[in-house]
Amino acid sequence: MKLATLCYLRQNGKTLMLHRIKKQNDIHEGKWNGLGGKFEPGETPEACARREIYEESGLKARRLELKGFITFPEFARLEDWYVFVFVVPEFEGDLKVSPEGVLRWIPDAELFNIPLWDGDRIFLPWLDRPGFFSARFTYKAGRLIDHTVEFYPPPPLATSGQTPSASPPAIASPTLAGAGLAVSPAPPAAATTPPNEATPSAAPPQFPGLGSASYVDW
């Protein structure tokens, strides 16, 4: 089992990506990835993210937003990888030459025009959703064969008198192997039911092209 981080630094409508073309025997060879890497002993996810960002880019993360957690069963050398996914909207410093590959700021509108893992094409749009996601992406011989996801809405506002914002609109990503992806907002809360009346449970929402997905309330 391996623990790792995956971080997406964003600035002015662009995302910092790393073209993995420098290391020998790199499972990511030729792909564009976010920054990140394996935990060192005793590290928290945040400490790992900050260290990896600095080592790979020379930038220092000022603010991290934990957006998701991804399980990759038997991804590399038949080991399971558990990855904390961060968005990094605030950072400082100057880019350096990375030992891992070539760094480049990619316009967000062009992210899906570069070589990515198939799973990345699915979860990258989730980084813009409110709340948190927990997903599993299963690969075989470098090809995505299955994935599932659960979405956790953001916690309600703690301040008295404030009303949580409405559910976000559907988010669409470019096609994956010819199939479109559309993520629908969570269904509205059911009306209050008297104690003696049972409420039939609703079927979980279905998302074409999204594998298995569900919503979980905090």
Backbone hydrogen bonds in HBPLUS format (Angstrom, degrees):
<---DONOR---> <-ACCEPTOR-->    atom                        ^
c    i                          cat <-CA-CA->   ^        H-A-AA   ^      H-
h    n   atom  resd res      DA  || num        DHA   H-A  angle D-A-AA Bond
n    s   type  num  typ     dist DA aas  dist angle  dist       angle   num
A0002-LYS N   A0080-ASP O   2.85 MM  78  6.28 154.5  1.91 158.2 166.4     1
A0082-TYR N   A0002-LYS O   2.82 MM  80  6.17 159.5  1.86 163.4 170.3     2
A0039-PHE N   A0003-LEU O   2.98 MM  36  5.73 153.1  2.05 141.6 141.1     3
A0004-ALA N   A0082-TYR O   2.96 MM  78  6.23 152.8  2.04 157.3 156.6     4
A0084-PHE N   A0004-ALA O   2.96 MM  80  6.41 159.0  2.01 150.2 150.4     5
A0005-THR N   A0037-GLY O   2.92 MM  32  5.42 147.4  2.03 139.1 147.5     6
A0006-LEU N   A0084-PHE O   2.88 MM  78  6.17 145.8  1.99 162.7 160.1     7
A0086-PHE N   A0006-LEU O   2.85 MM  80  6.20 163.6  1.88 157.6 163.0     8
A0007-CYS N   A0035-LEU O   2.62 MM  28  5.02 166.5  1.64 152.9 155.6     9
A0035-LEU N   A0007-CYS O   2.94 MM  28  5.02 140.7  2.10 156.6 149.9    10
A0008-TYR N   A0086-PHE O   2.95 MM  78  6.26 150.2  2.04 140.3 149.4    11
A0088-VAL N   A0008-TYR O   2.90 MM  80  5.82 167.6  1.92 137.6 135.7    12
A0016-LEU N   A0009-LEU O   2.89 MM   7  5.39 161.1  1.93 151.7 157.9    13
A0010-ARG N   A0088-VAL O   3.14 MM  78  6.25 158.6  2.19 145.4 146.2    14
A0011-GLN N   A0014-LYS O   2.91 MM   3  5.32 158.8  1.96 148.4 154.2    15
A0014-LYS N   A0011-GLN O   2.94 MM   3  5.32 141.1  2.09 111.5 123.3    16
A0108-ASP N   A0013-GLY O   2.96 MM  95  5.86 174.1  1.97 149.9 148.4    17
A0015-THR N   A0106-ILE O   2.93 MM  91  5.34 160.6  1.97 143.9 146.4    18
A0106-ILE N   A0015-THR O   2.91 MM  91  5.34 170.9  1.92 148.7 145.6    19
A0017-MET N   A0104-ARG O   2.97 MM  87  5.57 176.1  1.97 154.2 154.8    20
A0104-ARG N   A0017-MET O   2.98 MM  87  5.57 150.4  2.07 157.1 163.5    21
A0018-LEU N   A0033-ASN O   2.74 MM  15  5.21 163.9  1.76 156.4 161.9    22
A0033-ASN N   A0018-LEU O   2.92 MM  15  5.21 161.3  1.96 140.1 143.2    23
A0019-HIS N   A0102-VAL O   2.80 MM  83  4.95 175.0  1.80 142.8 143.6    24
A0021-ILE N   A0019-HIS O   3.02 MM   2  5.93 115.1  2.46 114.6  98.5    25
A0102-VAL N   A0019-HIS O   2.95 MM  83  4.95 150.9  2.04 134.1 138.6    26
A0020-ARG N   A0031-LYS O   2.92 MM  11  5.71 167.4  1.93 174.8 170.5    27
A0030-GLY N   A0020-ARG O   2.68 MM  10  5.39 163.6  1.70 154.4 155.6    28
A0029-GLU N   A0026-ASP O   2.95 MM   3  5.11 162.1  1.98 117.5 118.3    29
A0031-LYS N   A0028-HIS O   2.87 MM   3  5.48 163.4  1.90 146.0 150.1    30
A0032-TRP N   A0115-PRO O   2.85 MM  83  5.97 150.8  1.94 164.7 170.5    31
A0043-GLU N   A0040-GLU O   3.10 MM   3  5.69 162.6  2.13 145.8 145.1    32
A0048-CYS N   A0044-THR O   2.96 MM   4  6.18 164.2  1.99 157.1 161.3    33
A0049-ALA N   A0045-PRO O   2.92 MM   4  6.12 160.0  1.96 147.1 152.8    34
A0050-ARG N   A0046-GLU O   2.96 MM   4  6.20 167.9  1.97 153.6 156.0    35
A0051-ARG N   A0047-ALA O   3.00 MM   4  6.14 164.1  2.02 148.8 153.5    36
A0052-GLU N   A0048-CYS O   2.89 MM   4  6.02 171.9  1.89 157.3 159.8    37
A0053-ILE N   A0049-ALA O   2.95 MM   4  6.03 162.4  1.98 151.2 156.5    38
A0054-TYR N   A0050-ARG O   3.06 MM   4  6.22 162.2  2.10 146.0 150.7    39
A0055-GLU N   A0051-ARG O   2.85 MM   4  6.08 165.6  1.87 156.2 160.7    40
A0056-GLU N   A0052-GLU O   2.91 MM   4  5.95 156.6  1.97 149.2 154.9    41
A0057-SER N   A0053-ILE O   2.92 MM   4  5.79 139.7  2.09 143.2 152.7    42
A0058-GLY N   A0054-TYR O   2.79 MM   4  4.44 144.0  1.92 119.3 129.3    43
A0096-LYS N   A0057-SER O   2.87 MM  39  5.47 143.5  2.01 134.4 141.8    44
A0060-LYS N   A0092-GLU O   2.83 MM  32  5.29 167.9  1.85 157.4 161.6    45
A0092-GLU N   A0060-LYS O   2.90 MM  32  5.29 144.3  2.03 137.1 148.6    46
A0062-ARG N   A0090-GLU O   2.82 MM  28  5.21 158.8  1.86 126.9 131.2    47
A0063-ARG N   A0090-GLU O   3.20 MM  27  5.20 150.8  2.29 139.4 132.3    48
A0065-GLU N   A0087-VAL O   2.88 MM  22  5.14 145.4  2.00 156.3 165.1    49
A0087-VAL N   A0065-GLU O   2.89 MM  22  5.14 157.2  1.94 144.7 151.4    50
A0067-LYS N   A0085-VAL O   2.87 MM  18  5.73 158.1  1.92 156.5 163.6    51
A0133-PHE N   A0067-LYS O   3.11 MM  66  6.61 147.8  2.22 139.9 149.2    52
A0068-GLY N   A0085-VAL O   3.33 MM  17  5.01 152.1  2.42 137.2 136.0    53
A0085-VAL N   A0068-GLY O   2.86 MM  17  5.01 178.7  1.86 142.7 142.5    54
A0069-PHE N   A0133-PHE O   2.94 MM  64  6.45 143.3  2.08 147.8 159.5    55
A0135-ALA N   A0069-PHE O   2.91 MM  66  6.38 160.7  1.95 159.5 166.0    56
A0070-ILE N   A0083-VAL O   2.85 MM  13  5.12 163.9  1.87 149.4 154.7    57
A0083-VAL N   A0070-ILE O   2.82 MM  13  5.12 173.5  1.82 156.8 159.0    58
A0071-THR N   A0135-ALA O   2.86 MM  64  6.27 156.9  1.91 146.8 153.6    59
A0137-PHE N   A0071-THR O   2.95 MM  66  6.35 157.4  2.00 166.6 173.7    60
A0072-PHE N   A0081-TRP O   2.77 MM   9  4.99 164.6  1.79 157.4 159.8    61
A0081-TRP N   A0072-PHE O   2.97 MM   9  4.99 163.5  2.00 134.1 139.2    62
A0075-PHE N   A0079-GLU O   2.87 MM   4  5.98 119.2  2.24 150.2 149.2    63
A0079-GLU N   A0076-ALA O   2.97 MM   3  5.56 156.7  2.02 117.3 124.1    64
A0110-GLU N   A0107-PRO O   2.76 MM   3  5.36 157.6  1.81 120.0 127.9    65
A0111-LEU N   A0108-ASP O   3.30 MM   3  5.22 167.6  2.32 104.2 107.9    66
A0113-ASN N   A0110-GLU O   2.96 MM   3  5.29 163.4  1.98 117.7 121.0    67
A0120-ASP N   A0117-TRP O   3.01 MM   3  5.23 125.2  2.32 101.6 115.9    68
A0121-ARG N   A0117-TRP O   3.36 MM   4  6.84 146.3  2.48 149.3 157.6    69
A0122-ILE N   A0119-GLY O   3.00 MM   3  5.15 136.9  2.19  99.1 111.7    70
A0123-PHE N   A0119-GLY O   3.00 MM   4  6.39 163.3  2.03 158.9 161.8    71
A0124-LEU N   A0120-ASP O   2.98 MM   4  5.68 155.5  2.04 148.7 152.4    72
A0126-TRP N   A0123-PHE O   2.88 MM   3  5.16 133.9  2.09 107.3 121.2    73
A0127-LEU N   A0124-LEU O   3.14 MM   3  5.61 155.6  2.21 112.5 119.3    74
A0128-ASP N   A0125-PRO O   3.24 MM   3  5.88 163.0  2.27 114.8 119.4    75
A0129-ARG N   A0126-TRP O   3.03 MM   3  5.20 164.0  2.06 109.6 114.7    76
A0132-PHE N   A0152-TYR O   2.84 MM  20  4.98 158.7  1.88 146.6 153.7    77
A0152-TYR N   A0132-PHE O   2.65 MM  20  4.98 173.6  1.66 166.2 164.8    78
A0134-SER N   A0150-GLU O   2.93 MM  16  5.32 156.9  1.99 153.7 161.0    79
A0150-GLU N   A0134-SER O   2.88 MM  16  5.32 146.9  1.99 144.6 155.5    80
A0136-ARG N   A0148-THR O   2.97 MM  12  5.33 155.9  2.03 141.3 144.2    81
A0148-THR N   A0136-ARG O   3.02 MM  12  5.33 147.2  2.13 141.6 151.3    82
A0138-THR N   A0146-ASP O   2.90 MM   8  5.24 176.6  1.90 154.7 155.8    83
A0145-ILE N   A0138-THR O   2.85 MM   7  5.85 172.0  1.86 161.9 164.4    84
A0140-LYS N   A0143-ARG O   2.79 MM   3  5.27 153.9  1.86 145.4 152.3    85
A0143-ARG N   A0140-LYS O   3.02 MM   3  5.27 163.5  2.05 111.7 117.0    86
A0212-SER N   A0147-HIS O   3.32 MM  65  6.77 158.0  2.37 141.7 145.4    87
A0149-VAL N   A0212-SER O   2.75 MM  63  6.25 142.2  1.89 152.5 165.0    88
A0214-SER N   A0149-VAL O   3.04 MM  65  6.60 134.6  2.25 139.8 153.3    89
A0151-PHE N   A0214-SER O   2.89 MM  63  6.37 155.9  1.95 152.9 159.0    90
A0216-VAL N   A0151-PHE O   2.91 MM  65  6.06 164.3  1.94 160.5 159.8    91
A0162-GLN N   A0159-THR O   3.29 MM   3  5.92 163.4  2.32 135.9 137.0    92
A0171-ILE N   A0183-VAL O   3.11 MM  12  5.31 144.6  2.24 139.3 147.3    93
A0183-VAL N   A0171-ILE O   3.00 MM  12  5.31 164.3  2.03 146.5 151.6    94
A0173-SER N   A0181-LEU O   3.28 MM   8  5.60 155.7  2.34 140.8 146.2    95
A0176-LEU N   A0179-ALA O   2.91 MM   3  5.26 166.6  1.93 143.4 143.9    96
A0179-ALA N   A0176-LEU O   2.96 MM   3  5.26 167.7  1.98 114.7 118.3    97
A0197-GLU N   A0194-PRO O   3.11 MM   3  5.53 167.4  2.13 119.9 123.7    98
A0210-LEU N   A0207-PHE O   3.04 MM   3  5.37 157.5  2.09 139.6 136.9    99
